[in-house]
């Protein structure tokens, strides 16, 4: 059985494809035991993306398994693509697990992503399921880089949100931001709690970009398929983090449900409630209070 058999392909904009998997009630891919693939990605829903112009494509993240990477390549070849470049959004498991499926392609990341992959190679190899081999980027940039894909300009921009090595893709011709894990619906996952204040400041910088729609790697499938989230997702993410930080000393915080905590955003329609994010919210509170996050 291929791990990618439940993957769905959407085309929210001409030439921009979303490869979405997960959010299937009761379905697990790897194991009944807790593991990063089922609990950190598949249960929450996960997408990677491809931008296609003629025979050229840029793939944004290599998905959650080699099978997924192979299915993405098969789809692109079916469209007539003969040349693929890969951009990694950051070093975390569910974004690099399929990289072996693109081992013969240029793989781009920011310099910090490459350095972190080198540093965390053994961590990734010993994960459940393991990521082995860990494929390294072939090219790196710092700060910002521009790629040309036929007549399409793609801006790679580095942001310290969620992970210090975040890279987002801005597609000016569509007004679309491919956000990686810098933004997430229902709520962001805090993986580097000691940098939360910096993440909030960086969200303000992200909000300055001229975008009309946002496609995150984790979010509601139908929202992604129909064109993505409005820029208010940035504000909602910032407000969630700010509210958490301001209430860390509140003894009632850990007993308040996620639905209540994000009630203003749910009422405004800037976030959508998905029950599995209750565990993410609880872990966010725990790590901000000093526990170690799972990577």
C-alpha positions, 0 to 999 in steps of 0.5 A: 500500500502506498502511503500517498493513496489518500493524497488529494490534488487541488489547483487553487490557481492556474498552474499552482497545485496543492497536494493535500493529505490527512484530516481523515477521521480514524485513518492513520498511515504509520502506527497506532502509537504516537508518531510525528507522521500521524499525529503531527501532520496527517491528523491535522492535514498537510499540504505541499505545493507546486508552481508550474510554468510550461515544462518547469516547476518549483515544488515547495516542500517534499511532503511527509513520505517518499511515496508522497514525493513520488506521487507529486513527481508523477503528477508533474510529469503528467503535466509535461514538466521536465525540470523541477526545483525544490524549495524547503520551507524549514527543517521539520520532519513533515516538510523534508521527509520526501526529499529523497524523492527529489535527490536528482533535483536542485534543492534550495533553502535558506542557509539556516535550514541547511545548517539545522538539517546538518545539526539535526541529521541524527535526530531526523534519522531516529524519528518514528518513522525515520527520515533516512537518508536526510537529503541536504539542500544543494543551494542556499540563500540568506534573507531573500532570493528571487527565482524566475519560472518562465514568466513567473517571478517567485520571491523566497523570503526568510522569516523567523516564525514557528521556526527560526529558519522559515522560508515563505514564497511570494507569488506577486502575479497572483498576490499569493503567499505560500506560508509553510508553517509560519501560519496555521489554521486552527492555531500555530504550533509553537516549536521554539517557545523562547523566540515567541516574542520575535515570532510576534514581531516577525508576524507584523513584518509578514503582514506588510507583504502585499498579498491577497491570499495565503496558502499554509501547509496546515489548514482546512482543505476546502479553504486551500482548494478554493484559493486560500485564507485572507491576510487576516490569518496573519493577524489572527496568528499574532493575536493568538500568540500575544494572548497566550503570552499575556495569560501565562500567569492565569491559573485558569488558562490550562483549563480553558478550552481552545474554542473559548480561547480563540472565540474572537477569531472564530466569531470574526471568521479568521480561524476555523475550529478543528478539534485535533488542534486542542492538543496543539494548544495544550502543548503550546501552553506547556512549552511556554511554561517551560516544558520541551516541545516535540520536534 
